[in-house]
Amino acid sequence: MPLTGRTALLAALGSLPVGIVEPSWTGILAVNAPLALACACDFALAAPVRRLGLTRSGDSSVRLGEFADVQLTVTNPTSRRLRAEVRDAWPPSSWQPGTEVAASRNPLDVPSGERRRITTRLRPTRRGDHHADRVTIRSKGPLGLFSRQGSHRVPWTLRVLPPFASRKHLPSKLARLRELDGRTSVLIRGQGTEFDSLREYVPGDDTRSIDWRATARQSSVAVRTWRPERDRHILVVLDTGRTSAGRVGDAPRLDASMDAALLLAALASRAGDRVDLLAYDRRVRALVQGKAAGDVLPSLVSALAVLEPELVETDARGLTATALRAAPRSSLIVLLTSLEAAPIEEGLLPVLSRLTQRHTVLVASVADPHITRMAKSRGTTEAVYDAAAGAQAQAERQRTAEQLTRHGVTVVDATPDDLAPALADAYLSLKATGRL
């Protein structure tokens, strides 16, 4: 970085006597008046910063972990050429660690009356809205001896969306859905299924599905096919209270729950079902209702982007009352919460009957893979103690899950990587058995 101002003058005057540590301005001008004049001219020829015009354009949203490009356009309306260094400041979580300083600084050269565009490449490390900070410009003179510096506020918001890593499982789940939807010969009849069509009998078909009247009218045995009912209502409830803030691996439990909710929403909307979302702890944090099938996933992604765990105990009674208002008729309520014994026994179980008497309830929870590794530890005294603690934690979760099952609740307990496909499988199982 070039020296500026008084420091530049002192460095330039290397021929001064050794005894003079900091000469006065009068002495400097007397010794080297031409240099002082050059510095004054350099300062006068530096383009003024305040009169510059700055605007932004580019990406306004990006998935977590991906790159976003935001353009900054600098217009020079002055009569002087702009030679500058520009720093475009963003929050630290907008950059890859260790790259923010180099990536935010750019050289700039704009002739009088022209404009130039600078591209800032961001790679956020956290969800939510990232707001641009100040743009600082250091305008230099032709000789680089003096600089003018100033800042502009150029607002821009980049919304960082959930990564939706589980979308890789969607093709296989859709294939299973097509089997249930009558496009293959593997069909199961239940209370939640409706007649689809007739086809020829093949070995292995359920004989109870044979249509004897249709068989009498043709030369082959005809069987009825059934498909799951469409236009069912699904309410996904995210518990955003204290337990959702616990970290499993590198991310909070809430992030794994979001990923599972997105896969379920994508699958259910393809199945013709209506999907709503409720995020709650002591008040409603997010609510998405009444969206068309094509708008469900974008709406959920946008609502979840800014959602963060709250360090408060979830109000189970308030959550239940709000869920009942959001699902006035028979629905599938998917509650993504913790399987810790205390919150379930003291909070959810006393009010669970209000949900199960009208709705089908599915509880999904994020399990910690570290607990499983602890339970398998052996070899040292410390490892044995770890194994005992891990086994005890697993037994408590199992007892809690059994309590919920006795109340007619379907329970899915899986690690962050497995929760989304496991929840999708549970949904498909409910469709196949006619419970939805």
C-alpha positions, 0 to 999 in steps of 0.5 A: 500500500503506498504511503500517504500524507505526511508520512509520504513526505517524510519518507521522500525527504531522505536527505534531511539531517539525521538529527531531525526526527520530525521536521516542521512543515516550514522546514520541509517546504524550505528544503524541498518546495518542488516536492511539496508542490507536487504533493499538493497537486497530487492531492488536488487531482485525486477524484473526490469520493463523495460525488461518486455514484454507486449502485448494486445488482446481482444475486439476491438469493443463494443456497448455503455453501454455493457461490453468489455474485454481487455487482457494484457499479461505480460511476465517476461524474467528476472531471478527474480520473478515478484511481482507487482501491475499493473495499466492499464490506460484508459480514464475516459469515458471507465469505469462506473463512480466511478469504474475506480480506482479499476478496473484498478489496479491488483496484479500480480505474474509472475515467471521467464520465464513465462507469466500471463494475466490480464483482464481489463473489460471496460464499456464505457459511450461515443461513439467513439474510446477509446485509451489505455493509459500507463501501470504502473507496480510497481515491489516489492522485496520479503520483500516489503520494496522497489519497482521499478516502470516504465511505458509501452505504449501498444497501443489498440483501442476500438471502441464504437458503437451506441447502436441501441436501436430501433432494438427492433422495427425491427420485427414488421416493418418487419411484416408490410413489408411482408404485403406490399410485397405480402405475405398477402392479404392486398395490395395497388396498386400505381405508385411504385408497380409492378405485383406479382401474381394472387390469388382468390378473397376474400371479401374486395378486390378492385374490380379494381384488378380483372383480368377478363381474368384469371377469364374467364379461371377458376371457381373462381374470380381471382385478381392481387396482387401487391408488392412494387418495389425493388432496390430503392435508399435511401440516409440518410442525417445526419445534424451534425451542431450546432442544432444536438448538443442540448441535449434532455434528456441525449443525443444529438439530433444526437444520436437519429437521428443515432438510427432512421437512423439505423432502417431505414437502416435495414428495407430498406435493408431487403426490397431490397432497396439500402441505402447510408449515408451522414453526413454533416455540412460544409463538409462531415463528413461521407459517406457510399455508394455502400454497399451490403445489408448484409454489409450496417448495419455494415458499417453504425454502424462503420461510425456513431461510431466516428461521433460527432456534430460540433458547426457550422451552417450547410451550406444548399447549400453545403449539397444540392449539396453534396446530389445531387451528392450522389443521381444522379437519383430519390431517397428517401432523408431522412434528419435528421435535426432540425425543428427550424424555423431559420435554415429551413427558412433561410437555407433549404427552399431556396434550397429545390426545387433542391431536390424535383424536382427530389427526394422524400424528407422526413424530420425527427426531434427530438422533446423535450418531456420537451416542451410537459410537459411544455405546459401541466403545470398548477397550479401556476403562474410559471407553466402557464408561462411555459405552454405559452412558451411550446405552443409557441415552439410547434406552431413554429415547427408546422408552420415550418412543414407545410411550408415543407409540402407545398413544397411536403416534408413528415415531421416526428416530434417525441421524441427520443424514438418514432422517429425511429419507426415513421420514419420506418412507414413513409418509409413503408407508402411511399412504400405502396402508391407507392411513392417510 
